[in-house]
Amino acid sequence: MNDRQDPYDPYAAQEQQLIGYDAYGRPVYGQAPAQQATSYEQGYGYDQQGYAQPQQEYYPQQGYAQQPSYGYDQQQVQQQQAQQQHTQPPQHTQQQTQQWIPQQAATAPQEAPATEPPAAQVPEPRRPATGGGEADDRDYRTEMFAFIDQPDEDSEDVIDWLKFTESRTERREEARRRGRNRVVALIVVLALFAAGGVGYLWYAGKLPFLDGPGGNEAAPTADAGAQKRDMIVVHVHNTKKGGTSSALLVDNVTTKKGATVLLPNTLSVSAQDGTPTALGKAVEEGGLGTREALDAVLGTHIGGTWRLDTPFLENLVELVGGIEVDTDIAVPADDAAKAPAVAQGQKQSLSGPMAVAFATYKAQGEPEAKQLERMGKVLHAVLRKVPGDPKAAAVTVESIGQILDPALNAQTLGALLSRLGERAKVGAYRTDALAVKADGTLTDESSTKVVKEVLGGSGAAAQPGATPRVGLKDATGDAKTQVAAVAALKNGGYTFVDGGKADKTAATSQITYQDDTQRERAIEVAKTLGLPETVVKKAESVVNAEVVVILGKDYKSS
């Protein structure tokens, strides 16, 4: 009895026989019949790459049914290809390695009839290399071969890295795009801010060589006279306590700015008989010729006179709905005058009676300028509440119930007040007080800054056909000599402007003019006073007049 480990056992040798190849071309070992194994080993060799190659054999002529079967079963090939496609999804980033392999018969060998020896199924041999230029007539088909994708273990890592790189690049581009947008937005904001600042400076007239609509405050005085102005004089009569207060309402049409010029009652003007008198006295006496007298002193052209008694001022404040004023003093209540108390503080709401009480109040020992300043605040606050529509403003004026000057009707006054109100609402409005000396004549500062810049100086009086104005400043120290000179000027047809007395006496007289067009007139004034032509020269006027006479001791009255 033989041991199963006996190397001479024929059955042990058959257990390790090569019976074929799997789908990947790897050898498959197993038990096979002796004749099948022998025939397989005899029929195949191996080439240089380790693949089986057929050997030349001779079969008996028994027909095609007796010959061995080559090739694969077509159904088995299709199943193997479908399994490979299902288990190995395509990888777009890996390289494909294609390998041609012969297919094999995976089925077990079939037993031949008892009358014939069994034959083993073997893979179809590779086509042998043809020599001598002879063509191989073997028929190979596509389904006999399979393409095998070699899996790449790093393909997923590569895809992840590509996705990460792409996403990081997109984030960088998005960050750059947002940065560019922020820079563009910042530039636009800075440009708008700069344009707004330049526009404001232009409007305020603070740009060099460019005068905006609001930048004519520092305009040269020579141009101030050529500007167009509409102005009226307002006389407020206190019907309960007596007294008057006067002011000029000026609308500069050229610069689109408004102003209130407060006129002190001590301002010296000419009465109807030509003698000097105070403005307050002239107004209380009826005000006849007061407008013309102011034009002569100031060199202006006043369009009309508005007499505003305190009851009508009270009605006006009530019609506009009350006003807000910064009060500088507390006004006590006056039971006799039925005047309510006014508190001191910022933005005090005032009714009609309270506004009148504040505008006319002058504390004991206070100068007149303080009371004029309060009236100016009330007028400014009223203008801010006047309707901007000229027709609506005219209706408001008519509703006051007063009889106006024939030269200043409700439509004209309403249009002027509406324009001044619009100036006051936007801040293009100023209030100035006209300062005078003790004798009632204008100070040099008032003549320069207020009369010439705000009122236009003597531009209206210098027009052709206007009555020439001659200012006289006495430097003789003798009142009788001054009276004689004034009489001589009035008899010569000149409008007399009182320049007051000089600070010190002068030995010789002097006649000055400011505009070259007034030279001939200055020479005529010298002849009227009996002075030589050599005293005439061009110089800055010290009195608001076209021609100024500084009367010295050399003047001899006739």
C-alpha positions as CSV (number, residue, x, y, z in Angstrom):
1,M,0.0,0.0,0.0
2,N,1.5,3.3,-1.1
3,D,1.7,6.4,1.1
4,R,-0.2,9.5,-0.2
5,Q,3.0,11.5,0.1
6,D,4.8,9.1,-2.2
7,P,6.4,11.2,-5.0
8,Y,5.8,8.4,-7.4
9,D,2.1,8.5,-6.8
10,P,0.6,9.4,-10.2
11,Y,-2.5,11.0,-8.6
12,A,-0.4,13.3,-6.5
13,A,1.3,14.7,-9.6
14,Q,-2.0,15.3,-11.3
15,E,-3.1,17.7,-8.4
16,Q,-0.7,20.4,-9.5
17,Q,-1.4,20.3,-13.2
18,L,-2.0,23.7,-15.1
19,I,-5.5,23.6,-16.4
20,G,-5.8,27.2,-17.8
21,Y,-5.7,30.9,-17.1
22,D,-8.1,33.3,-15.3
23,A,-9.5,36.6,-16.6
24,Y,-6.2,38.4,-15.8
25,G,-3.9,36.0,-17.5
26,R,-2.8,34.3,-14.3
27,P,-2.2,30.4,-14.4
28,V,-4.9,28.2,-12.8
29,Y,-3.8,24.8,-11.3
30,G,-6.0,21.8,-10.5
31,Q,-6.7,18.1,-11.3
32,A,-6.9,17.2,-14.9
33,P,-7.1,13.8,-16.7
34,A,-3.8,12.4,-17.6
35,Q,-4.3,12.5,-21.3
36,Q,-5.6,16.1,-21.1
37,A,-2.6,17.2,-19.1
38,T,-0.2,15.4,-21.4
39,S,-1.8,16.8,-24.5
40,Y,-1.8,20.3,-23.0
41,E,1.8,20.1,-22.0
42,Q,2.8,18.8,-25.4
43,G,0.8,21.3,-27.3
44,Y,2.0,24.5,-25.6
45,G,5.4,26.1,-24.8
46,Y,6.2,29.5,-23.4
47,D,7.5,32.5,-25.2
48,Q,10.0,35.1,-23.8
49,Q,7.3,36.9,-21.9
50,G,6.0,33.8,-20.1
51,Y,2.9,33.3,-22.2
52,A,1.9,29.9,-23.6
53,Q,2.7,29.2,-27.2
54,P,1.3,26.3,-29.2
55,Q,3.5,23.6,-30.5
56,Q,3.2,22.0,-33.9
57,E,0.9,19.0,-33.6
58,Y,-0.6,16.6,-36.1
59,Y,-4.1,15.4,-35.7
60,P,-5.7,12.5,-37.5
61,Q,-8.2,13.5,-40.1
62,Q,-11.4,13.0,-38.1
63,G,-13.2,16.2,-39.2
64,Y,-13.7,19.5,-37.4
65,A,-15.7,17.9,-34.7
66,Q,-12.7,15.8,-33.7
67,Q,-10.3,18.7,-33.4
68,P,-9.7,20.6,-30.1
69,S,-11.7,23.7,-29.5
70,Y,-9.9,27.0,-29.5
71,G,-10.9,30.4,-28.2
72,Y,-13.4,31.6,-25.5
73,D,-17.0,31.1,-25.1
74,Q,-18.6,34.5,-26.2
75,Q,-21.1,34.6,-23.4
76,Q,-18.4,34.1,-20.8
77,V,-16.3,37.0,-22.3
78,Q,-19.3,39.4,-22.1
79,Q,-20.0,38.5,-18.5
80,Q,-16.3,39.1,-17.6
81,Q,-16.3,42.5,-19.3
82,A,-19.4,43.6,-17.6
83,Q,-18.0,42.5,-14.2
84,Q,-14.8,44.5,-14.9
85,Q,-16.8,47.7,-15.8
86,H,-18.9,47.3,-12.7
87,T,-16.0,46.8,-10.3
88,Q,-13.6,49.4,-11.8
89,P,-15.1,52.9,-12.4
90,P,-13.3,55.0,-14.9
91,Q,-10.6,57.3,-13.4
92,H,-10.1,60.4,-15.5
93,T,-6.8,61.4,-13.9
94,Q,-4.9,58.0,-14.1
95,Q,-3.1,56.6,-17.1
96,Q,-4.6,53.5,-18.6
97,T,-2.5,50.5,-19.3
98,Q,-3.8,48.3,-22.0
99,Q,-2.7,44.7,-22.2
100,W,-3.6,42.1,-24.8
101,I,-4.2,38.7,-23.3
102,P,-5.6,35.6,-24.9
103,Q,-8.8,34.3,-23.4
104,Q,-9.2,30.9,-22.1
105,A,-11.8,28.3,-21.5
106,A,-12.9,28.5,-17.9
107,T,-15.2,25.6,-18.0
108,A,-14.2,22.1,-16.9
109,P,-13.2,19.7,-19.7
110,Q,-16.0,17.6,-21.2
111,E,-15.7,13.9,-21.3
112,A,-15.3,12.5,-24.8
113,P,-17.3,9.4,-26.0
114,A,-16.0,6.2,-24.9
115,T,-14.8,5.4,-28.3
116,E,-12.6,8.5,-28.5
117,P,-9.8,9.7,-26.2
118,P,-10.6,12.8,-24.0
119,A,-9.3,16.1,-25.2
120,A,-8.5,19.1,-23.0
121,Q,-9.7,22.6,-23.9
122,V,-6.7,24.9,-24.1
123,P,-6.5,28.7,-24.8
124,E,-6.1,29.8,-28.3
125,P,-2.4,30.2,-29.0
126,R,-0.9,33.6,-29.9
127,R,-0.4,34.2,-33.5
128,P,3.2,33.2,-34.3
129,A,5.4,35.7,-35.9
130,T,5.3,35.2,-39.6
131,G,8.6,34.9,-41.4
132,G,9.5,35.4,-44.9
133,G,6.7,37.9,-45.5
134,E,3.9,35.3,-45.3
135,A,0.6,36.6,-43.9
136,D,-1.2,35.0,-41.0
137,D,-4.7,33.9,-41.9
138,R,-6.0,33.5,-38.4
139,D,-9.2,35.4,-37.6
140,Y,-9.0,37.5,-34.5
141,R,-12.1,39.4,-33.2
142,T,-12.4,42.4,-30.8
143,E,-14.4,40.4,-28.2
144,M,-11.4,38.1,-27.9
145,F,-9.4,40.8,-26.1
146,A,-10.1,42.9,-23.0
147,F,-8.7,46.3,-21.8
148,I,-7.6,46.3,-18.3
149,D,-7.4,49.6,-16.3
150,Q,-4.5,49.6,-13.9
151,P,-5.8,51.2,-10.7
152,D,-3.9,54.2,-9.4
153,E,-3.8,54.5,-5.7
154,D,-2.9,58.2,-5.8
155,S,-5.7,59.2,-8.2
156,E,-8.1,60.3,-5.4
157,D,-5.3,62.3,-3.7
158,V,-4.6,64.0,-7.0
159,I,-8.2,64.9,-7.5
160,D,-8.5,66.3,-4.0
161,W,-5.3,68.4,-4.5
162,L,-6.7,69.8,-7.7
163,K,-10.0,70.7,-6.1
164,F,-8.2,72.3,-3.2
165,T,-5.9,74.3,-5.5
166,E,-8.8,75.4,-7.7
167,S,-10.9,76.5,-4.7
168,R,-7.9,78.4,-3.2
169,T,-7.3,80.1,-6.5
170,E,-11.0,81.1,-6.7
171,R,-10.9,82.5,-3.2
172,R,-7.8,84.5,-4.0
173,E,-9.4,85.9,-7.1
174,E,-12.6,86.7,-5.2
175,A,-10.5,88.5,-2.5
176,R,-8.7,90.5,-5.2
177,R,-12.0,91.4,-6.8
178,R,-13.5,92.5,-3.5
179,G,-10.3,94.6,-2.8
180,R,-10.6,96.3,-6.2
181,N,-14.3,97.1,-5.5
182,R,-13.4,98.6,-2.1
183,V,-10.7,100.7,-3.7
184,V,-13.0,102.0,-6.4
185,A,-15.7,102.8,-3.9
186,L,-13.2,104.6,-1.7
187,I,-12.0,106.7,-4.7
188,V,-15.6,107.5,-5.6
189,V,-16.4,108.6,-2.0
190,L,-13.2,110.8,-1.8
191,A,-14.0,112.3,-5.2
192,L,-17.6,113.2,-4.1
193,F,-16.3,114.6,-0.8
194,A,-13.7,116.7,-2.6
195,A,-16.3,117.9,-5.2
196,G,-18.7,118.8,-2.4
197,G,-15.9,120.7,-0.5
198,V,-14.9,122.6,-3.6
199,G,-18.5,123.4,-4.4
200,Y,-19.0,124.7,-0.9
201,L,-15.9,126.9,-1.0
202,W,-17.0,128.2,-4.4
203,Y,-20.4,129.0,-3.1
204,A,-19.0,130.8,-0.1
205,G,-16.6,132.7,-2.3
206,K,-13.5,131.3,-0.6
207,L,-11.7,130.1,-3.7
208,P,-9.1,132.4,-5.1
209,F,-10.1,134.1,-8.4
210,L,-13.5,132.5,-8.2
211,D,-16.4,134.3,-6.7
212,G,-19.4,132.2,-5.9
213,P,-22.9,133.4,-5.2
214,G,-22.2,133.8,-1.5
215,G,-18.6,135.0,-1.8
216,N,-18.9,138.7,-2.5
217,E,-18.4,139.9,1.1
218,A,-14.8,140.7,0.4
219,A,-15.5,142.2,-3.1
220,P,-13.7,145.4,-3.8
221,T,-15.6,148.6,-2.8
222,A,-15.3,149.9,-6.4
223,D,-17.5,147.1,-7.6
224,A,-19.9,147.4,-4.7
225,G,-21.4,150.6,-6.2
226,A,-22.2,148.8,-9.5
227,Q,-24.3,146.1,-7.8
228,K,-28.0,146.2,-8.1
229,R,-29.9,146.7,-4.8
230,D,-33.5,147.0,-3.7
231,M,-34.0,148.7,-0.4
232,I,-36.7,150.3,1.8
233,V,-36.6,152.2,5.1
234,V,-38.6,150.9,8.0
235,H,-39.8,153.2,10.8
236,V,-41.2,151.4,13.9
237,H,-43.3,153.8,16.0
238,N,-43.9,152.8,19.6
239,T,-47.5,153.9,20.1
240,K,-47.6,153.1,23.8
241,K,-44.3,154.5,25.2
242,G,-43.3,156.8,22.3
243,G,-40.1,156.8,20.3
244,T,-39.1,155.5,16.9
245,S,-36.6,153.0,15.6
246,S,-35.4,153.0,11.9
247,A,-33.7,150.5,9.7
248,L,-32.9,149.8,6.1
249,L,-33.9,146.5,4.5
250,V,-31.5,145.8,1.7
251,D,-31.8,143.1,-1.0
252,N,-28.6,142.8,-3.1
253,V,-29.9,141.3,-6.3
254,T,-26.4,140.8,-7.7
255,T,-24.9,138.8,-4.8
256,K,-28.3,137.3,-3.7
257,K,-27.7,138.4,-0.1
258,G,-29.8,140.4,2.3
259,A,-29.0,142.8,5.1
260,T,-30.6,145.0,7.7
261,V,-28.8,148.3,8.5
262,L,-29.8,149.8,11.8
263,L,-30.0,153.6,11.7
264,P,-29.4,155.5,15.0
265,N,-31.8,158.3,15.8
266,T,-28.8,160.6,16.2
267,L,-27.8,160.3,12.6
268,S,-27.6,163.8,11.1
269,V,-29.8,164.5,8.1
270,S,-31.0,167.6,6.4
271,A,-34.4,169.0,7.3
272,Q,-36.8,170.4,4.7
273,D,-35.4,173.9,5.2
274,G,-31.8,172.5,4.7
275,T,-30.7,172.8,8.3
276,P,-29.2,169.7,10.0
277,T,-31.5,167.7,12.2
278,A,-31.5,164.2,13.9
279,L,-33.1,161.3,12.1
280,G,-35.3,160.4,15.1
281,K,-36.7,164.0,15.3
282,A,-37.4,164.1,11.6
283,V,-39.3,160.8,11.7
284,E,-41.4,161.9,14.7
285,E,-42.3,165.1,13.0
286,G,-43.9,163.2,10.2
287,G,-41.0,162.0,8.2
288,L,-41.6,164.2,5.2
289,G,-38.5,164.2,3.1
290,T,-36.7,161.8,5.4
291,R,-36.2,159.3,2.6
292,E,-34.5,161.9,0.4
293,A,-32.5,163.1,3.3
294,L,-31.1,159.6,3.9
295,D,-30.3,159.3,0.3
296,A,-28.3,162.5,0.5
297,V,-26.4,161.4,3.5
298,L,-25.8,157.7,2.5
299,G,-25.6,158.1,-1.3
300,T,-28.3,155.5,-1.7
301,H,-31.5,155.1,-3.6
302,I,-34.3,154.1,-1.2
303,G,-37.3,152.7,-3.0
304,G,-39.9,153.4,-0.3
305,T,-40.8,154.0,3.3
306,W,-42.6,151.4,5.5
307,R,-44.1,152.9,8.6
308,L,-44.7,150.0,11.0
309,D,-46.5,150.9,14.2
310,T,-46.1,148.5,17.1
311,P,-49.8,147.2,16.9
312,F,-49.1,146.2,13.2
313,L,-45.8,144.7,14.1
314,E,-47.7,142.6,16.7
315,N,-50.2,141.5,14.1
316,L,-47.4,140.6,11.7
317,V,-45.7,138.3,14.2
318,E,-49.0,136.6,14.9
319,L,-49.7,136.1,11.2
320,V,-46.4,134.3,10.6
321,G,-47.1,132.0,13.6
322,G,-44.7,133.5,16.2
323,I,-40.9,133.8,16.1
324,E,-37.8,132.4,17.9
325,V,-35.2,134.9,19.1
326,D,-32.1,134.6,21.2
327,T,-32.9,137.1,23.9
328,D,-29.9,138.8,25.6
329,I,-31.9,140.2,28.5
330,A,-35.0,139.3,30.5
331,V,-37.8,141.8,29.9
332,P,-40.1,142.4,32.9
333,A,-43.8,142.5,32.4
334,D,-45.4,145.9,32.1
335,D,-49.0,145.9,33.3
336,A,-49.6,149.5,32.3
337,A,-48.5,148.9,28.7
338,K,-49.9,145.3,28.9
339,A,-46.6,143.9,27.9
340,P,-45.8,140.4,28.9
341,A,-42.5,139.3,30.4
342,V,-39.8,137.8,28.2
343,A,-37.3,135.3,29.5
344,Q,-33.6,135.4,28.7
345,G,-32.1,132.5,26.8
346,Q,-31.5,130.8,23.4
347,K,-34.4,130.4,20.9
348,Q,-37.1,131.9,23.0
349,S,-40.6,131.5,21.4
350,L,-42.2,135.0,21.3
351,S,-45.7,135.9,20.5
352,G,-46.8,139.2,19.0
353,P,-46.9,141.2,22.2
354,M,-43.7,139.6,23.5
355,A,-41.9,140.4,20.3
356,V,-43.0,144.1,20.5
357,A,-41.9,144.2,24.2
358,F,-38.5,142.8,23.4
359,A,-37.9,145.0,20.3
360,T,-38.7,148.2,22.1
361,Y,-37.1,147.5,25.4
362,K,-34.1,149.6,26.6
363,A,-32.9,149.1,30.1
364,Q,-32.0,152.1,32.3
365,G,-28.6,153.4,31.4
366,E,-28.3,151.3,28.2
367,P,-27.2,153.0,25.0
368,E,-29.6,153.3,22.1
369,A,-27.5,150.7,20.1
370,K,-28.7,147.9,22.5
371,Q,-32.3,148.6,21.8
372,L,-31.6,148.8,18.0
373,E,-29.9,145.5,18.2
374,R,-33.0,143.8,19.8
375,M,-35.2,145.3,17.1
376,G,-32.9,143.9,14.4
377,K,-33.2,140.4,15.9
378,V,-37.0,140.7,15.8
379,L,-37.0,141.8,12.2
380,H,-34.6,139.0,11.2
381,A,-36.8,136.4,12.9
382,V,-40.0,137.8,11.2
383,L,-38.3,137.6,7.8
384,R,-37.4,134.0,8.4
385,K,-41.2,133.2,8.8
386,V,-42.4,135.2,5.8
387,P,-43.7,132.9,3.0
388,G,-41.3,132.4,0.1
389,D,-44.1,132.9,-2.4
390,P,-44.4,136.6,-3.3
391,K,-48.2,136.3,-3.7
392,A,-48.6,134.6,-0.3
393,A,-46.3,137.3,1.3
394,A,-48.4,140.0,-0.3
395,V,-51.5,138.5,1.3
396,T,-49.8,138.5,4.7
397,V,-48.9,142.2,4.3
398,E,-52.5,143.0,3.4
399,S,-53.7,141.1,6.4
400,I,-51.8,143.4,8.7
401,G,-54.5,146.0,8.2
402,Q,-52.3,149.1,7.8
403,I,-52.3,151.9,5.2
404,L,-49.1,151.8,3.3
405,D,-47.1,154.6,1.6
406,P,-48.4,155.1,-2.0
407,A,-44.9,154.5,-3.3
408,L,-44.8,151.0,-1.6
409,N,-47.9,148.9,-2.2
410,A,-48.6,145.5,-0.7
411,Q,-47.4,143.6,-3.8
412,T,-44.1,145.4,-4.0
413,L,-43.5,145.1,-0.2
414,G,-44.6,141.4,-0.2
415,A,-42.2,140.5,-3.0
416,L,-39.3,142.3,-1.3
417,L,-40.0,140.6,2.1
418,S,-40.3,137.1,0.4
419,R,-36.9,137.5,-1.2
420,L,-35.3,138.7,2.0
421,G,-36.9,135.8,3.8
422,E,-35.4,133.3,1.5
423,R,-32.0,134.9,2.0
424,A,-32.4,134.8,5.8
425,K,-33.5,131.1,5.7
426,V,-30.2,130.0,4.0
427,G,-28.0,132.2,6.1
428,A,-27.2,134.7,3.4
429,Y,-28.2,137.6,5.6
430,R,-26.4,140.1,7.9
431,T,-27.3,142.8,10.3
432,D,-25.1,145.9,10.7
433,A,-25.4,149.0,12.8
434,L,-24.5,152.3,11.3
435,A,-22.1,154.1,13.8
436,V,-22.1,157.8,14.0
437,K,-20.1,160.4,15.9
438,A,-21.3,162.6,18.7
439,D,-22.4,165.3,16.2
440,G,-24.4,162.7,14.2
441,T,-21.9,162.4,11.3
442,L,-20.8,159.0,10.0
443,T,-17.6,157.5,11.3
444,D,-14.9,156.5,8.8
445,E,-15.4,152.8,9.6
446,S,-19.2,153.1,8.9
447,S,-18.5,155.0,5.7
448,T,-16.2,152.3,4.4
449,K,-17.7,149.0,5.6
450,V,-21.4,149.7,5.8
451,V,-22.2,152.5,3.5
452,K,-20.0,151.5,0.6
453,E,-20.0,147.7,0.9
454,V,-23.5,147.0,2.1
455,L,-25.5,150.0,0.8
456,G,-23.4,150.6,-2.3
457,G,-21.9,153.9,-1.3
458,S,-22.6,156.9,-3.5
459,G,-23.2,154.9,-6.7
460,A,-26.8,156.1,-7.1
461,A,-26.0,159.7,-6.5
462,A,-23.2,159.6,-9.0
463,Q,-25.5,158.7,-11.9
464,P,-26.1,161.3,-14.6
465,G,-28.8,163.8,-13.6
466,A,-28.5,163.1,-9.9
467,T,-28.1,166.0,-7.5
468,P,-24.4,166.4,-6.6
469,R,-23.6,165.9,-3.0
470,V,-21.0,167.9,-1.2
471,G,-19.7,167.0,2.2
472,L,-18.4,169.7,4.5
473,K,-16.0,169.1,7.4
474,D,-15.3,172.2,9.5
475,A,-11.6,172.8,10.4
476,T,-11.8,176.5,11.0
477,G,-12.9,176.4,14.6
478,D,-15.5,179.1,13.9
479,A,-19.2,178.1,13.8
480,K,-20.2,181.2,11.9
481,T,-17.7,180.4,9.1
482,Q,-19.3,177.0,8.7
483,V,-22.8,178.3,8.5
484,A,-21.7,180.7,5.7
485,A,-20.1,177.9,3.8
486,V,-23.2,175.7,4.1
487,A,-25.4,178.5,2.8
488,A,-23.1,179.1,-0.2
489,L,-23.2,175.4,-1.2
490,K,-27.0,175.2,-0.9
491,N,-27.5,178.3,-2.9
492,G,-25.2,176.8,-5.6
493,G,-27.6,173.9,-6.0
494,Y,-25.6,171.3,-4.2
495,T,-26.9,168.8,-1.7
496,F,-25.2,169.4,1.6
497,V,-23.8,166.5,3.6
498,D,-22.7,167.4,7.1
499,G,-19.3,166.0,7.8
500,G,-19.0,167.4,11.3
501,K,-16.0,169.0,12.8
502,A,-12.4,168.1,12.3
503,D,-10.3,166.9,15.1
504,K,-8.0,169.9,14.7
505,T,-7.9,173.1,12.8
506,A,-6.3,173.5,9.4
507,A,-4.6,176.6,8.0
508,T,-5.7,175.9,4.4
509,S,-8.8,174.5,2.8
510,Q,-8.8,171.3,0.8
511,I,-11.4,169.9,-1.7
512,T,-11.1,166.2,-2.6
513,Y,-12.8,163.8,-5.0
514,Q,-12.5,160.0,-5.4
515,D,-13.7,159.4,-8.9
516,D,-12.1,161.0,-11.9
517,T,-15.5,161.9,-13.3
518,Q,-16.0,164.2,-10.3
519,R,-12.9,166.4,-11.0
520,E,-14.8,169.1,-12.9
521,R,-17.5,169.2,-10.2
522,A,-14.9,169.6,-7.5
523,I,-13.4,172.6,-9.4
524,E,-16.9,174.1,-9.6
525,V,-17.3,173.7,-5.8
526,A,-14.0,175.5,-5.3
527,K,-15.2,178.4,-7.4
528,T,-18.5,178.5,-5.5
529,L,-16.7,178.9,-2.2
530,G,-14.2,181.3,-3.6
531,L,-11.2,179.0,-3.2
532,P,-8.4,178.6,-5.8
533,E,-8.3,175.6,-8.1
534,T,-5.1,174.4,-6.6
535,V,-6.9,173.2,-3.5
536,V,-8.6,170.5,-5.6
537,K,-6.9,167.1,-5.6
538,K,-7.8,163.4,-5.8
539,A,-7.9,161.5,-2.5
540,E,-9.9,159.2,-0.4
541,S,-13.2,160.7,0.7
542,V,-13.6,161.2,4.5
543,V,-17.3,162.0,4.1
544,N,-19.8,160.0,2.2
545,A,-20.2,162.4,-0.7
546,E,-18.9,162.8,-4.3
547,V,-17.0,165.9,-3.3
548,V,-15.6,166.7,0.2
549,V,-14.7,170.1,1.4
550,I,-12.3,170.4,4.5
551,L,-12.8,174.0,5.3
552,G,-9.7,175.8,6.6
553,K,-8.9,179.2,8.1
554,D,-8.1,180.6,4.6
555,Y,-11.8,180.6,3.8
556,K,-13.3,184.0,3.8
557,S,-17.1,184.3,3.9
558,S,-18.6,186.9,1.6
